[in-house]
Amino acid sequence: MEMEYRRLGRSGLKVSVLSFGSWVTFGPQLAGSLAEECLAAAYEAGVNFFDNAEAYAGGESERIMGEAIAKLGWPRHSYVVSTKLFWGLHNAPNMRNTLNRKYLLQAIDGSLERFGLDFVDLVYCHRPDPETPVEETVWAMSDIVSSGKALYWGTSEWSAQALQEAYDVAQRHHLHKPVVEQPQYNLLWRDRVEKEYAPLYDSMGLGLTIWSPLASGLLTGKYLDGVPEGSRATLPGYEWLRNLLTDPERNEKVRQLKAVADELGCTLAQLAIAWCTRNPRVSTVITGASRVEQVRENLTALDVAPMLTGDVLARIDAAAS
């Protein structure tokens, strides 16, 4: 199981094709030695990109990850770490759901303090902000990069039109351009990555760090017979997820995909993650885990990817469409 490293779009930065993210698990389900164990298992397998965000567990996720990395003693040159800014942590004007200059320049300092780092490698605008001019946001993000507090910047879940606008502003003013977008992408959510962004890969050199390769757990198959106790869909605040995970039409697709995985002798999760890596536009697939065993299972998707021949991919397409 050899880790592959891909360039982040047209940038020179290389990230492991499978990466480790802390959404949902760090904080509510994972802290201390368990977080260390999961990070260590990923790192030992060649993972070099670790994804985070200010809003995850209200800032605790960054703190947990930062403390774990410090305890593990990884040299700073050996890993790539990200954060994402938008939702904010303070109930005050200018500090919630914004990408204005005041918020961004203060938020990056807060993130670095929680991580215990001098800089992050990637900083994302976690969502678009219709109330702040794109020009203001692009200048602020570029200034964060110029200050050395982040090395590259990008976006998450922006429309192709907004991405183009941001890129054009940066180009016009000779600012640091956005190099990466972080959209949801999996067997059941494909349009944005495969259609909407299609013109941008060559024109902007856009890289992708994709999240939710398992469609919030739907593509593990564990919801085929309802919602098991203790799963993510039972967590308070995740009621929206329960409806998604119990949708009969989607579960029928999952059932058909599971048949393909069974034939290949892998889990449905491994099949779904491996499928995401087969898209050459995807720089890295962000995986999450709340147990070391899950980290290892996810990483075994590297062995499954070569099994996805043209015929198998056609069958997967038929099942998922």
C-alpha positions in Angstrom: 0.0 0.0 0.0 2.1 2.8 -1.3 0.8 6.4 -0.7 0.6 8.6 -3.7 1.2 12.3 -3.6 -0.5 14.7 -5.9 0.0 18.4 -6.7 -2.6 20.7 -5.3 -4.0 21.9 -8.6 -1.3 24.0 -10.4 0.5 24.9 -7.2 3.8 23.2 -6.3 2.4 21.8 -3.0 2.1 18.0 -2.9 -0.5 16.3 -0.7 -1.2 12.6 0.0 -4.1 11.3 -2.1 -5.8 10.2 1.1 -5.8 12.7 4.0 -7.2 13.0 7.5 -9.9 15.4 8.6 -11.3 16.3 12.0 -14.8 17.4 11.2 -17.4 15.8 13.6 -14.9 13.5 15.3 -12.4 15.8 17.0 -14.0 17.2 20.1 -17.3 15.4 20.6 -16.0 11.9 19.9 -12.2 12.2 19.9 -9.6 13.9 22.1 -6.4 13.2 23.9 -4.6 9.9 23.3 -7.3 8.6 20.9 -6.7 11.7 18.7 -3.0 11.0 18.9 -3.4 7.4 17.9 -5.6 8.2 14.9 -3.2 10.9 13.7 -0.2 8.6 14.2 -1.8 5.8 12.2 -2.5 8.1 9.3 1.0 9.7 9.4 2.7 6.3 9.5 0.8 5.3 6.4 2.2 8.3 4.5 -0.7 10.8 5.1 0.8 14.3 5.1 -2.4 16.5 4.9 -4.5 17.1 8.0 -7.7 19.1 7.5 -9.3 21.3 10.2 -11.5 24.4 10.6 -12.1 27.1 13.2 -15.7 26.1 13.6 -15.1 22.4 14.3 -16.2 21.8 17.9 -16.1 25.6 18.5 -12.3 25.9 18.1 -11.6 22.7 20.2 -10.7 20.7 17.1 -7.8 22.9 16.3 -6.6 22.7 19.9 -6.9 18.9 20.0 -5.0 18.5 16.8 -2.3 21.0 17.7 -1.7 19.3 21.0 -1.6 15.8 19.5 0.9 16.9 16.8 3.1 18.5 19.5 3.1 15.3 21.6 3.8 13.2 18.5 6.8 15.4 17.8 6.4 15.6 14.1 8.8 18.0 12.4 6.9 20.9 10.9 8.3 20.3 7.3 6.7 16.8 7.3 3.0 17.7 7.3 0.5 20.0 5.7 -2.3 21.4 7.9 -5.3 23.6 7.1 -8.0 25.6 8.7 -11.1 27.2 7.3 -12.6 30.6 8.3 -16.2 31.9 8.1 -18.6 30.8 10.8 -16.7 32.6 13.6 -16.5 31.8 17.4 -17.7 35.2 18.9 -21.3 36.5 19.1 -20.5 39.9 17.9 -21.0 42.0 14.8 -18.2 41.3 12.3 -17.4 38.0 13.9 -20.1 35.6 12.6 -20.8 34.3 9.1 -18.5 36.8 7.4 -15.4 37.0 5.2 -14.8 40.7 5.9 -11.2 41.9 6.5 -11.5 42.5 10.2 -12.8 39.0 10.9 -10.4 37.2 8.7 -7.2 38.9 10.0 -8.3 38.2 13.6 -9.5 34.7 13.0 -6.3 33.5 11.5 -4.4 34.6 14.6 -6.9 32.7 16.8 -6.5 29.6 14.8 -2.7 29.7 15.0 -2.9 30.3 18.7 -5.1 27.2 19.2 -2.9 25.0 16.9 0.2 26.3 18.6 1.7 26.9 15.2 3.5 29.8 13.4 1.6 29.2 10.2 -0.9 26.9 8.5 -0.2 25.6 5.0 -3.7 26.2 3.7 -6.4 28.6 4.8 -9.9 28.4 3.3 -12.9 30.7 3.1 -15.3 28.1 4.6 -18.3 29.4 2.7 -19.1 32.3 0.4 -20.2 35.6 2.0 -22.7 37.5 -0.2 -22.4 40.6 2.0 -18.7 41.2 1.7 -17.3 42.4 -1.7 -15.2 39.6 -3.2 -12.4 42.1 -3.7 -12.2 42.8 0.1 -12.0 39.1 0.8 -9.4 38.4 -1.8 -7.2 41.2 -0.5 -7.5 40.0 3.1 -6.7 36.3 2.1 -3.8 37.5 0.0 -2.5 39.6 2.9 -2.7 36.6 5.2 -0.5 34.6 2.7 1.9 37.6 2.3 2.2 37.8 6.1 3.4 34.2 6.3 0.5 33.1 8.5 -0.7 30.8 5.7 1.2 29.5 2.6 -1.8 29.1 0.2 -5.4 30.0 0.3 -8.6 28.6 -1.2 -12.4 28.3 -0.8 -14.9 25.7 0.3 -18.3 25.2 -1.4 -18.1 28.3 -3.6 -19.9 28.5 -6.9 -17.8 28.4 -10.1 -18.9 32.0 -10.8 -17.6 33.2 -7.4 -14.4 31.3 -7.8 -13.8 32.9 -11.2 -14.5 36.3 -9.8 -12.0 35.9 -6.9 -9.4 34.6 -9.3 -9.9 37.6 -11.7 -9.6 40.1 -8.8 -6.3 38.4 -7.7 -5.0 38.4 -11.2 -5.9 42.1 -11.8 -4.2 43.3 -8.6 -1.3 40.8 -8.7 -2.4 39.2 -5.5 -2.0 35.6 -4.2 -4.6 33.6 -6.2 -6.9 31.0 -4.7 -5.4 27.6 -5.6 -7.8 25.1 -4.0 -11.5 24.4 -3.5 -13.0 22.0 -0.9 -16.3 20.7 -2.2 -18.4 17.7 -1.1 -17.7 14.9 -3.7 -18.7 11.2 -3.6 -20.6 8.6 -5.6 -23.9 10.3 -4.8 -22.8 14.0 -5.1 -20.9 14.6 -8.4 -22.3 17.5 -10.4 -20.3 20.3 -8.9 -17.0 18.7 -9.3 -17.6 17.0 -12.6 -19.7 19.6 -14.3 -19.9 23.0 -12.6 -16.1 23.3 -12.0 -15.1 21.6 -15.2 -13.9 24.8 -17.0 -11.8 25.9 -14.0 -9.3 23.1 -13.7 -7.4 24.2 -16.8 -8.2 27.9 -16.8 -7.4 28.5 -13.0 -5.4 25.4 -12.3 -7.9 24.6 -9.5 -7.0 21.8 -7.1 -9.6 19.9 -5.0 -9.4 18.6 -1.5 -12.8 16.8 -1.3 -14.8 16.1 1.8 -17.5 13.5 2.7 -16.3 10.7 0.3 -18.7 8.5 2.3 -21.6 10.9 2.1 -21.7 11.4 5.8 -21.6 7.6 6.4 -24.3 6.7 3.9 -21.7 5.0 1.7 -20.5 2.7 4.5 -23.8 0.7 4.2 -24.4 0.9 8.0 -27.7 2.7 7.5 -29.2 0.1 5.2 -31.4 -1.2 8.1 -32.1 2.2 9.8 -30.0 4.4 12.1 -27.8 2.4 14.6 -27.5 3.7 18.1 -24.4 5.9 18.8 -23.9 6.8 15.1 -23.4 10.3 13.9 -27.0 10.7 12.9 -28.0 10.3 16.6 -25.9 13.3 17.7 -27.8 16.4 18.7 -27.7 19.0 15.9 -27.4 16.3 13.2 -31.2 15.7 12.6 -30.8 16.9 9.0 -28.4 13.9 8.6 -31.0 11.4 9.8 -33.3 12.2 6.9 -30.5 12.0 4.4 -29.3 8.6 5.7 -32.7 7.0 5.8 -33.7 8.1 2.3 -35.0 4.9 0.5 -33.9 5.9 -3.0 -30.3 6.6 -1.9 -30.2 3.4 0.1 -31.2 1.4 -2.9 -28.2 2.8 -4.7 -26.0 1.9 -1.7 -27.4 -1.6 -1.8 -26.4 -2.0 -5.4 -22.9 -0.5 -4.8 -22.4 -2.9 -1.9 -22.9 -5.8 -4.3 -20.0 -4.5 -6.4 -17.8 -4.1 -3.2 -18.6 -7.6 -2.1 -17.5 -9.0 -5.4 -14.2 -7.1 -5.2 -13.7 -8.4 -1.6 -13.6 -4.9 -0.1 -15.9 -2.8 2.1 -18.3 -0.4 0.6 -16.4 2.4 2.4 -13.1 1.4 0.7 -14.8 1.2 -2.7 -16.3 4.7 -2.3 -13.0 6.3 -1.2 -11.0 4.5 -3.9 -13.6 5.7 -6.5 -13.0 9.3 -5.5 -9.2 8.9 -6.0 -9.8 7.8 -9.6 -10.8 11.3 -10.5 -7.4 13.0 -11.6 -8.9 16.4 -10.7 -9.0 15.3 -7.0 -5.8 16.3 -5.2 -6.8 14.5 -2.0 -9.7 12.7 -0.5 -10.3 13.8 3.2 -11.2 10.8 5.3 -12.4 10.9 8.9 -12.3 8.4 11.7 -13.2 8.0 15.4 -11.1 4.8 15.9 -7.7 3.7 14.8 -9.2 0.7 13.0 -11.3 3.1 10.9 -8.2 5.0 9.9 -6.6 1.8 8.7 -9.7 0.5 6.9 -10.0 3.8 5.0 -6.3 3.8 4.0 -6.7 0.3 2.6 -8.7 2.0 -0.2 -5.3 2.5 -1.8 -5.2 -1.2 -2.5 -8.7 -1.1 -4.0 -8.2 1.7 -6.5 -6.2 -0.4 -9.0 -9.1 -2.9 -9.0 -11.4 -0.2 -10.4 -11.0 -1.1 -14.1 -13.1 0.4 -16.9 -15.7 -2.4 -16.5 -16.0 -2.0 -12.7 -16.3 1.8 -13.0 -19.1 1.4 -15.5 -21.0 -0.9 -13.1 -20.4 1.6 -10.3 -21.8 4.4 -12.5 -24.9 2.3 -13.3 -25.5 1.5 -9.7 -25.0 5.1 -8.5 -26.9 7.0 -11.2 
